[in-house]
Amino acid sequence: MANISLAPKRSLTLKIASWYSQRRFGKVVAPALAMGHQPAILRANARWEMAVEKWDRLDSHVKELAVAASAARLGCAWCMDFGYWIARMDGIDPRKLDELPHWRDSDVYTDLERAAIAYAEAMTDSPVTVTEDMVKTLREHLEEDQIVELTMVIAVENQRARFNSALSLAPQGFRDSCALPPAQ
């Protein structure tokens, strides 16, 4: 159960955000309902999230894996649920999501994906444990603008996960609604 009511006063901002969320995701996302208590925050966050979506210097699958690693490191159940759905809708191999807890031993990841996951975990640690060697490894695969984008998407996920976790936002069944083809 959430630490805050997910039935805020229905402001115009919340009505618009709810309509958009319902249309885009099939349901109103819990973080929007929580932010609905403070419409200025909801508006600012919506603008920010739309801007984040436009970043395109880095491969989206690398970003999704880094975001998932950060969410998992922080234990954000809502983020893991929603993030799985987003990544699957983007076409990421579900094995890469399922094997994330054991990424060091799995053979499904590229060298770049491994470097991004390690970097995401180190960035999410408190205090941050990023090393020069981690950045050096990223430089073998990425340009500086891509490293900046990777760093920022991980930082954004840290903000999301900490907000959602602090308010105890529960998974909403996004992972369960993924249209996965039957195994053959």
trRosetta pair geometry for C-beta under 8 A, 3 or more apart (Angstrom, degrees):
i j d omega theta_ij theta_ji phi_ij phi_ji
1 168 6.7 25 90 121 43 131
1 170 7.3 -3 -70 -32 17 128
2 5 7.4 143 92 -94 120 9
2 6 5.5 95 35 -40 157 106
2 30 6.9 -168 -81 -169 138 124
2 34 7.0 -143 -169 -85 141 111
2 167 5.7 4 -162 152 93 88
2 168 5.3 168 -130 86 39 87
2 169 5.6 25 -107 -94 104 53
2 170 6.8 -109 -57 -5 78 88
3 166 7.3 -81 40 139 147 56
3 167 4.9 -136 47 -155 102 48
3 168 4.6 108 -24 21 91 109
4 34 5.5 89 80 -135 129 93
4 37 6.9 -83 169 -24 130 150
4 167 5.2 -45 14 -149 111 109
5 8 6.6 137 100 -66 101 59
5 37 7.6 112 67 -75 90 121
6 30 5.9 -51 -124 -141 135 82
6 33 4.2 44 -163 128 83 138
6 34 6.4 -40 -105 -64 76 67
7 33 7.3 -7 -63 -173 30 118
8 11 7.6 -30 124 0 111 95
8 14 6.2 -156 83 -97 112 157
8 33 6.5 167 6 -178 100 65
8 34 7.8 120 -33 -136 123 15
8 36 3.8 175 50 107 139 103
8 37 4.4 -140 -111 -73 134 61
9 14 7.6 151 96 15 53 151
9 36 7.6 -169 58 145 53 99
9 37 7.7 91 23 -120 82 51
10 14 5.6 -130 -145 84 46 125
10 15 5.9 64 178 -62 92 92
10 36 8.0 -13 -106 178 38 131
11 14 4.7 96 52 8 77 100
11 15 7.0 -135 96 -6 41 86
11 36 6.9 178 29 -169 102 84
11 39 4.7 -75 94 -76 161 135
12 15 5.6 -52 -147 34 33 114
12 16 6.4 31 155 -16 66 104
12 39 7.9 54 58 -140 67 146
13 16 6.0 -59 -152 37 28 108
13 17 6.2 23 154 -14 65 111
13 36 7.3 174 99 -131 97 71
13 39 3.9 125 42 -152 149 108
13 42 5.3 124 144 87 124 126
13 43 5.5 -78 -139 -58 131 97
14 17 5.6 -55 -140 43 32 110
14 18 5.9 36 158 -23 67 107
14 32 7.5 137 -137 156 73 93
14 33 7.7 70 -149 -118 113 49
14 36 3.9 62 -106 -138 121 114
14 39 6.6 -94 -35 -100 84 94
14 42 6.6 -10 -80 148 68 175
15 18 5.8 -54 -144 36 26 111
15 19 6.4 28 155 -19 62 106
16 19 5.8 -54 -150 35 30 111
16 20 6.3 27 154 -16 64 108
17 20 5.8 -56 -147 39 31 111
17 21 6.0 30 156 -19 66 110
17 28 7.8 81 122 -145 81 100
17 32 4.8 -171 150 -167 125 126
17 35 8.0 -107 165 83 170 111
17 36 7.0 -155 65 -87 139 96
17 42 5.7 -79 -49 171 160 122
17 46 6.1 -122 -106 -79 106 137
18 21 5.8 -55 -141 40 28 110
18 22 6.1 30 158 -20 64 109
18 28 4.7 -16 -138 -109 80 128
18 32 6.9 168 -77 126 58 133
18 33 7.9 65 -91 -80 98 79
19 22 5.9 -57 -147 37 25 111
19 23 6.3 20 157 -15 62 111
20 23 5.9 -62 -148 40 27 108
20 24 5.9 9 162 -6 67 116
20 46 7.9 81 73 -143 157 128
21 24 6.1 -64 -136 46 25 100
21 25 5.5 -30 -175 32 66 114
21 27 7.1 -39 139 107 98 39
21 28 4.6 83 96 -126 133 53
21 29 5.1 -128 -153 5 132 85
21 32 5.5 -134 -59 20 151 162
22 25 7.3 -63 -105 57 12 74
22 26 7.0 -11 -164 178 47 9
22 27 6.4 5 -113 -130 62 13
22 28 5.6 -18 -60 -59 84 74
25 29 6.0 35 68 -52 163 101
25 174 7.5 -44 -175 -109 108 116
26 177 7.1 -153 85 149 157 162
27 172 6.2 -164 96 158 145 134
28 32 6.1 -111 -180 73 85 124
28 33 6.1 88 135 -54 115 105
29 32 4.9 88 71 5 85 105
29 33 7.4 -159 98 -6 45 87
29 82 7.0 51 -133 -108 119 141
29 172 7.0 -142 -129 6 57 161
30 33 5.5 -55 -149 37 39 112
30 34 6.3 40 155 -20 71 103
30 78 6.2 -98 58 -138 132 140
30 164 7.5 88 96 -133 112 99
30 169 4.4 149 119 -156 136 116
30 170 7.2 152 -77 50 169 58
30 172 6.0 -173 -23 -57 109 124
31 34 5.6 -53 -147 37 35 112
31 35 6.1 29 156 -13 68 108
31 45 7.9 -129 144 150 113 153
31 78 7.3 139 -45 141 96 145
31 160 7.2 -33 -107 -153 159 88
31 163 6.7 67 -134 114 112 121
31 164 5.8 -58 -82 -87 107 97
31 169 6.3 -8 -67 -106 68 171
32 35 5.7 -57 -143 44 31 107
32 36 6.3 53 149 -44 62 97
32 42 6.4 76 -153 -140 68 108
32 46 7.9 58 -116 -76 104 100
33 36 5.3 -37 -154 7 33 125
34 37 6.8 -38 175 4 42 107
34 163 7.8 154 102 158 143 102
34 167 5.3 59 -137 160 151 167
34 169 6.5 -84 -35 -79 141 121
35 38 6.3 -74 -170 57 58 82
35 41 5.1 -132 -158 106 98 104
35 42 4.0 139 129 -83 110 80
35 45 5.8 -80 -140 28 163 149
36 39 6.9 18 -155 -82 46 65
36 42 5.6 53 -85 -72 44 148
38 41 4.2 42 102 14 111 116
38 42 6.7 157 87 -16 60 85
39 42 5.2 -54 -143 38 39 115
39 43 6.1 39 159 -20 71 102
40 43 5.9 -51 -147 36 30 110
40 44 6.3 28 155 -16 63 108
41 44 5.8 -56 -144 40 31 109
41 45 6.0 29 157 -18 66 110
42 45 5.9 -57 -143 39 25 109
42 46 6.3 29 156 -22 63 107
43 46 5.8 -54 -147 33 29 112
43 47 6.6 27 156 -16 63 105
44 47 5.9 -56 -152 36 31 110
44 48 6.3 31 151 -19 65 109
45 48 5.5 -55 -146 38 33 114
45 49 6.1 32 157 -19 68 106
46 49 5.9 -54 -143 37 28 108
46 50 6.4 28 156 -17 62 106
47 50 5.9 -58 -151 37 29 110
47 51 6.5 29 152 -18 64 107
48 51 5.7 -59 -153 36 31 111
48 52 6.3 34 151 -22 67 104
49 52 5.5 -48 -144 33 35 115
49 53 6.6 42 154 -25 63 101
50 53 5.8 -48 -152 28 33 116
50 54 7.2 33 151 -22 59 103
51 54 5.9 -58 -161 27 37 113
51 55 7.8 51 145 -35 63 88
52 55 6.0 -36 -167 2 44 113
52 152 7.9 -156 -125 133 94 109
52 153 7.1 122 -166 -107 109 78
52 156 5.8 111 -121 -137 145 167
55 58 7.3 7 139 28 102 94
55 149 5.2 162 172 -141 128 114
55 152 7.5 -167 -107 85 168 128
55 153 7.1 -152 80 -65 148 106
57 143 7.6 -99 173 66 118 110
57 145 4.9 -110 -164 126 161 106
57 146 5.0 -144 131 -87 107 68
57 149 4.9 171 58 -21 112 153
58 62 5.7 -102 165 76 103 121
58 63 5.5 116 105 -55 117 103
58 142 7.2 3 -111 -131 99 125
58 146 4.6 124 -83 -149 91 88
58 149 4.6 -168 -11 96 121 131
58 150 5.6 143 -107 -60 164 82
58 153 7.7 -121 62 -3 144 139
59 62 4.4 81 74 6 98 107
59 63 7.0 -171 93 -8 51 85
59 112 8.0 70 37 124 136 142
60 63 5.4 -54 -149 38 38 114
60 64 6.1 39 154 -22 70 104
60 90 5.4 -133 132 -170 130 138
61 64 5.6 -49 -143 35 34 111
61 65 6.4 33 157 -17 64 104
61 87 7.7 85 -128 -151 64 93
61 90 6.9 180 -80 124 68 122
61 91 7.8 -70 -78 85 108 81
61 92 5.0 145 -126 -101 95 100
61 96 7.6 33 -175 99 109 164
61 113 7.5 -43 127 -97 98 114
62 65 6.0 -56 -150 36 29 109
62 66 6.4 28 153 -17 64 108
62 112 6.1 -50 -108 134 128 110
62 113 6.0 -132 -113 -96 75 68
62 116 5.0 157 -172 -44 93 171
62 150 7.1 -52 132 -104 112 112
63 66 5.8 -61 -150 38 31 110
63 67 6.1 30 154 -19 68 108
63 149 7.5 -58 -93 138 115 103
63 150 6.9 -138 -99 -110 72 67
63 153 5.1 -29 -151 123 102 172
64 67 5.7 -53 -145 38 31 112
64 68 6.2 31 156 -19 65 107
64 83 7.1 151 -162 -176 82 92
64 86 6.8 -164 -125 108 113 98
64 87 4.1 130 178 -106 138 99
64 90 6.1 -170 -57 58 150 150
64 92 5.6 -127 88 -50 149 152
65 68 5.7 -53 -144 38 31 111
65 69 6.3 34 154 -22 64 105
65 87 7.7 98 -61 -126 54 137
65 92 7.5 172 -55 -147 86 146
65 96 6.3 -66 -96 156 115 118
65 97 7.9 -132 -104 -85 74 62
65 100 7.2 -173 -150 -107 82 111
65 109 7.7 123 -153 -122 157 112
65 113 5.4 15 79 -154 169 97
65 116 6.0 88 88 99 110 122
65 117 5.7 -62 146 -73 108 95
65 120 7.8 -165 121 -4 68 153
66 69 5.7 -52 -147 34 30 112
66 70 6.5 31 153 -18 63 105
66 116 4.6 -84 -70 161 107 104
66 117 6.5 -137 -95 -84 57 44
66 119 7.0 -24 -127 78 115 97
66 120 4.0 174 -158 -67 74 133
66 150 6.0 171 -71 -159 176 90
66 153 6.3 88 92 96 124 113
66 154 5.4 -77 155 -77 114 97
66 157 7.7 173 121 10 78 150
67 70 5.8 -56 -152 36 31 111
67 71 6.3 28 153 -17 66 107
67 79 8.0 -134 160 175 91 111
67 83 5.8 -163 120 -137 109 128
67 120 7.4 -113 -47 -135 19 143
67 153 6.0 -70 -69 151 99 106
67 154 7.1 -143 -86 -97 52 52
67 157 4.5 175 -141 -79 77 147
68 71 5.7 -55 -145 39 32 111
68 72 6.1 32 156 -19 66 108
68 80 7.0 79 -147 -122 80 68
68 83 5.1 163 -92 141 79 137
68 84 7.4 86 -115 -72 121 61
68 87 6.6 -3 -53 -47 129 149
68 97 6.3 -116 -147 -128 166 82
68 100 5.7 -98 127 -115 121 161
69 72 5.8 -55 -145 38 28 110
69 73 6.2 33 155 -24 63 107
69 100 6.3 -148 -84 -167 72 117
69 103 7.5 -25 -100 -14 116 156
69 116 7.8 156 16 123 145 76
69 117 4.5 162 -75 -145 155 75
69 120 4.0 103 84 93 121 135
69 121 5.5 -79 160 -54 115 81
69 124 7.5 -164 124 -4 81 142
70 73 5.7 -53 -147 32 29 113
70 74 6.5 13 158 -5 63 109
70 120 4.7 -102 -52 179 86 106
70 121 7.4 -149 -84 -78 52 39
70 123 7.0 -35 -102 81 111 105
70 124 4.6 170 -136 -71 75 133
70 154 5.2 164 -66 -150 143 77
70 157 4.3 104 88 104 140 130
70 158 5.9 -90 -179 -63 127 70
70 161 6.6 -159 132 -12 91 148
71 74 6.1 -67 -150 46 29 101
71 76 4.7 -85 -160 55 83 110
71 79 3.6 -147 -139 119 128 127
71 80 5.3 174 129 -64 124 68
71 83 5.6 -173 15 -10 162 157
71 157 5.9 -89 -52 177 83 117
71 160 7.7 -34 -94 91 100 109
71 161 5.0 -172 -117 -90 65 128
72 75 7.3 34 -176 -75 34 36
72 76 8.0 -86 -64 39 22 73
72 80 6.2 84 -80 -93 72 115
72 100 6.1 172 -28 127 163 128
72 101 6.9 -145 -177 -81 146 75
73 120 7.3 -179 -8 131 137 87
73 121 5.2 161 -82 -127 141 71
73 124 4.2 105 91 104 145 147
73 125 7.3 -83 175 -61 137 59
74 79 7.6 35 72 42 114 150
74 124 6.0 -114 -46 -173 93 125
74 158 6.9 147 -53 -129 145 62
74 161 4.2 99 80 141 150 139
74 162 6.6 -93 -162 -66 147 65
74 165 6.2 -127 148 -32 107 153
75 165 6.6 86 88 -117 82 135
76 79 3.6 38 110 19 123 119
76 80 6.3 157 92 -18 68 83
76 160 7.4 95 178 115 170 82
76 161 3.7 -126 -35 -144 149 90
76 162 7.9 -79 -75 -45 126 29
76 164 5.2 74 -154 83 117 120
76 165 4.9 -97 -100 -57 83 103
77 80 5.8 -54 -146 36 31 111
77 81 6.4 34 155 -20 65 107
77 170 6.6 -21 98 -145 126 47
77 171 5.1 -88 147 -41 97 95
78 81 5.8 -58 -152 36 30 113
78 82 6.2 16 158 -6 67 111
78 164 4.5 -127 59 178 131 135
78 165 7.8 -154 26 -65 103 56
78 169 4.2 1 -48 106 156 101
78 170 6.4 105 -74 111 95 10
78 171 5.6 -167 -100 -81 47 47
78 172 7.1 46 -137 -12 87 87
79 82 6.1 -61 -140 46 28 102
79 83 5.4 28 162 -21 66 118
79 157 7.0 104 -160 -164 139 92
79 160 6.1 120 -101 120 120 110
79 161 4.8 -33 -30 -97 159 86
79 164 5.8 154 -42 60 94 154
80 83 5.8 -54 -130 43 23 112
80 84 6.2 32 162 -27 60 104
80 171 7.3 -50 72 -91 85 115
80 175 7.6 -7 129 -54 76 134
81 84 6.2 -57 -156 26 21 110
81 85 7.0 15 151 -12 58 107
81 171 3.5 138 -54 -136 154 102
81 172 6.3 145 125 34 143 61
81 173 7.1 11 -172 -12 129 11
81 174 4.9 115 150 42 86 99
81 175 5.0 -102 -145 -16 64 103
82 85 5.7 -59 -157 37 35 111
82 86 6.3 34 150 -19 70 107
82 171 7.8 -161 -29 -135 71 72
82 172 7.2 39 -68 36 92 105
82 174 4.9 81 -100 28 47 161
83 86 5.5 -51 -142 37 34 112
83 87 6.1 32 158 -18 67 107
84 87 5.9 -59 -148 39 27 109
84 88 6.2 24 155 -16 64 109
84 97 5.6 109 -126 -177 85 147
84 174 6.7 145 66 105 89 101
84 175 4.3 26 82 -101 140 98
84 178 7.0 -85 133 -47 97 137
85 88 5.9 -58 -146 39 28 109
85 89 6.3 27 156 -18 64 108
85 174 3.6 -83 -29 157 146 109
85 175 5.9 -117 -51 -75 85 42
85 177 6.7 22 -115 65 123 93
85 178 5.8 -151 -114 -71 68 94
86 89 5.8 -58 -149 38 28 110
86 90 6.4 24 151 -17 63 110
86 174 8.0 8 -26 158 69 142
87 90 5.6 -60 -150 39 32 111
87 92 4.3 -41 171 34 93 137
87 97 5.8 143 98 -78 147 129
88 91 7.6 69 -178 -60 32 15
88 92 6.5 -82 -82 52 35 84
88 94 6.4 27 -103 -84 102 91
88 97 7.4 -51 -59 -11 87 157
88 178 4.5 3 107 -135 165 129
88 180 7.4 -67 -156 -77 138 88
89 178 7.8 -127 -50 -122 72 88
92 96 5.8 -95 166 62 104 128
92 97 6.5 98 114 -40 122 105
93 96 4.7 89 75 -5 92 104
93 97 7.8 -175 97 -2 54 82
93 108 6.7 -144 103 -178 139 122
94 97 5.5 -55 -156 39 48 110
94 98 5.8 43 150 -18 77 109
94 178 7.9 131 -98 138 124 155
94 180 6.6 19 -51 -118 156 125
95 98 5.6 -58 -138 44 33 109
95 99 5.7 17 166 -8 70 116
95 108 4.9 -149 120 -123 115 161
96 99 6.4 -58 -131 46 22 99
96 100 7.1 56 155 -61 54 83
96 108 5.3 -150 -83 129 70 124
96 109 6.5 112 -129 -82 98 79
96 113 7.3 -74 -149 -173 126 153
97 100 5.9 -22 -163 -25 33 116
99 102 5.5 -72 -171 61 75 91
99 103 6.4 116 128 -84 85 57
99 106 4.2 99 159 -102 136 156
99 108 5.6 116 49 33 151 134
99 109 7.9 -142 97 -34 122 100
100 103 5.5 -1 -149 -53 40 107
100 117 7.3 -162 -146 -133 85 133
102 105 5.1 -50 170 51 95 104
102 106 5.4 108 107 -41 88 102
103 106 5.5 -58 -133 29 33 116
103 109 5.9 42 -160 -24 93 152
103 114 6.7 166 155 -117 109 73
103 117 5.2 -87 140 136 166 164
104 114 7.8 96 -106 -143 49 107
106 109 6.1 80 94 -2 103 100
109 113 4.1 -133 -163 91 96 124
109 114 5.0 120 125 -56 130 81
109 117 7.2 -47 -144 -5 155 139
110 113 4.6 98 50 6 76 102
110 114 7.1 -137 94 -4 41 86
111 114 5.7 -53 -150 36 32 113
111 115 6.4 32 152 -19 65 106
111 140 7.9 -55 131 99 127 125
111 141 6.9 -177 103 -69 98 135
112 115 5.6 -55 -148 37 32 111
112 116 6.2 30 154 -18 67 107
112 141 4.2 165 -101 -172 103 161
112 142 7.3 117 -140 -44 113 95
113 116 5.7 -55 -145 38 31 111
113 117 6.3 32 156 -19 66 106
114 117 5.9 -55 -146 36 29 110
114 118 6.3 28 156 -17 64 107
115 118 5.9 -55 -147 38 29 111
115 119 6.2 30 154 -19 64 110
115 134 7.0 149 -162 -161 83 69
115 137 4.6 -158 -124 126 125 115
115 138 5.3 170 151 -79 128 65
115 140 7.8 -172 -78 51 165 104
115 141 6.5 159 48 20 150 139
116 119 5.6 -55 -145 39 30 113
116 120 6.2 34 154 -23 64 105
116 138 7.3 98 -78 -109 62 101
116 150 6.1 -114 -131 -150 101 134
117 120 5.6 -51 -146 34 31 112
117 121 6.5 29 155 -17 64 103
118 121 5.9 -55 -151 36 30 109
118 122 6.3 25 154 -15 65 110
118 134 6.0 -146 117 -128 111 111
118 137 7.9 15 67 78 136 147
119 122 5.8 -59 -145 41 30 109
119 123 6.1 30 156 -20 66 108
119 130 6.5 39 -146 -118 72 103
119 134 5.2 144 -91 170 82 121
119 135 7.7 101 -114 -76 119 54
119 138 6.2 45 -64 -64 149 128
119 150 6.9 35 105 142 144 126
119 151 7.9 -82 157 -87 124 68
119 154 7.2 -119 122 -59 91 162
120 123 5.8 -55 -144 37 28 110
120 124 6.2 23 157 -18 63 112
120 154 4.8 -154 -121 -118 78 124
120 157 7.9 2 -153 63 112 141
121 124 5.8 -63 -148 38 29 109
121 125 6.7 44 152 -36 63 95
122 125 5.7 -35 -153 10 35 116
122 128 6.6 62 150 -175 72 71
122 129 4.4 -110 -150 79 84 80
122 130 4.5 122 128 -77 123 57
122 131 7.1 -94 -155 -2 156 73
122 134 6.0 -100 34 -87 161 171
123 128 5.8 -4 -137 -136 40 106
123 130 5.8 33 -73 -56 67 115
123 151 7.0 178 -109 -139 150 69
123 154 4.8 62 87 136 152 140
123 155 7.1 -91 165 -66 131 67
123 158 7.3 -115 130 -51 98 133
124 154 7.0 -113 -54 178 88 105
124 158 5.8 -171 -115 -94 79 106
125 128 5.9 122 73 -124 84 29
125 129 4.4 5 64 2 150 106
130 134 5.5 -114 -159 64 72 142
130 135 6.8 64 168 -44 110 97
131 134 4.8 109 57 -3 75 98
131 135 7.5 -145 98 2 46 83
132 135 5.8 -58 -153 41 37 108
132 136 6.0 43 148 -25 69 107
133 136 5.3 -51 -143 36 34 117
133 137 6.4 38 155 -21 65 101
134 137 5.8 -53 -153 33 30 110
134 138 6.6 30 149 -17 63 104
135 138 5.5 -50 -150 36 36 114
135 139 6.4 43 149 -25 65 103
135 147 7.1 64 -149 -155 85 139
136 139 5.6 -51 -151 31 32 116
136 140 7.2 43 148 -29 60 95
137 140 5.7 -42 -161 16 39 116
137 141 7.6 9 152 3 62 105
138 141 6.3 -78 -163 48 39 96
138 142 5.3 -30 168 34 81 119
138 147 5.4 104 136 -108 131 106
138 150 7.1 -148 -151 65 136 157
139 142 6.6 -77 -107 61 26 74
139 144 8.0 12 -115 -76 89 67
139 147 7.1 -6 -78 -65 66 141
142 146 3.9 -130 -167 92 109 126
142 147 5.2 137 111 -55 129 78
142 150 7.0 -31 -149 -13 171 137
143 146 5.0 94 55 8 71 105
143 147 7.3 -134 99 -6 37 88
144 147 5.4 -52 -147 34 38 113
144 148 6.4 40 154 -20 67 102
145 148 5.6 -50 -149 35 34 114
145 149 6.5 35 151 -18 64 104
146 149 5.6 -50 -146 37 35 111
146 150 6.3 38 153 -20 66 104
147 150 5.7 -51 -146 37 32 112
147 151 6.2 35 153 -21 64 106
148 151 5.7 -54 -148 36 29 114
148 152 6.3 25 155 -16 64 108
149 152 5.8 -58 -146 39 30 108
149 153 6.3 26 159 -18 67 104
150 153 6.1 -55 -145 35 28 104
150 154 6.5 26 156 -16 63 108
151 154 6.0 -62 -154 37 28 110
151 155 6.4 27 151 -18 65 109
152 155 5.4 -53 -145 38 36 113
152 156 6.2 40 154 -22 67 102
153 156 5.5 -47 -145 35 35 115
153 157 6.4 36 153 -19 64 103
154 157 5.8 -53 -149 36 32 110
154 158 6.6 40 149 -24 63 101
155 158 5.5 -48 -152 29 34 116
155 159 6.8 35 150 -18 63 100
156 159 5.7 -53 -156 33 35 112
156 160 6.4 34 149 -17 67 105
157 160 5.4 -50 -144 38 38 113
157 161 5.9 34 159 -18 70 108
158 161 6.0 -57 -141 40 26 107
158 162 6.2 22 161 -17 63 111
159 162 6.1 -60 -146 38 24 107
159 163 6.3 24 157 -17 62 109
160 163 5.9 -63 -153 37 27 109
160 164 6.1 16 159 -11 67 113
161 164 5.9 -57 -139 44 29 107
161 165 5.8 25 162 -16 66 113
162 165 5.9 -54 -135 42 26 108
162 166 6.0 30 162 -23 62 110
163 166 6.1 -60 -148 34 22 109
163 167 6.6 -1 161 2 60 112
164 167 6.3 -72 -150 48 26 97
164 169 4.4 -76 -160 40 82 124
165 168 7.2 28 -173 -78 36 39
165 169 7.6 -73 -62 31 24 82
171 174 7.2 -119 -171 21 88 83
171 175 7.1 -30 -167 11 132 109
173 176 4.7 -49 -164 41 78 119
173 177 6.0 75 138 -26 87 102
174 177 5.9 -66 -153 36 32 107
174 178 7.6 55 149 -46 62 83
175 178 6.2 -28 -169 -12 40 112
